[in-house]
Amino acid sequence: MSTPTSRVKAPATFPATGDRVQHEQYGVGTVTMLDVYHTVIDFDAHGLRRFVTDRIVVERTDDPGPTAAERRKTVLLRAKEERARVKAAALVEKPPPRRRRNKAERDADAAETLADAAAERRTETLV
């Protein structure tokens, strides 16, 4: 007698690439990359965020997401903010670079050091 073999269906993986998800802290976003270790989600309001796949807590959502025009506007705004951040970081005052001494200055310092040492030896012999 043959026993009927039941085929076990693999559980549907959630989230999958392209799914719209809701995260408690970051809001609504789209799963852009998913592997065994990391899940990358592009959130509408917060940009790309990477999570450990085993630890991420998200829910599926029916939110259709931003339109192409809204998405473009958000991308341009983020780029503008990033440029402003980089510019502000460049304006932070940095100490001036150390000036390199030329050969004549080094030689003069060496001669002065030798003269000081000779004068010190003379005073020691007198004492």
Secondary structure, DSSP 8 states (H G I E B T S, - for coil): -------------SS-TT-EEEETTTEEEEEEEE-SSEEEEEETTTEEEEEETTT--EEE-------HHHHHHHHHHHHHHHHHHHHHHHHS----------HHHHHHHHHHHHHHHHHHHHHHHH-
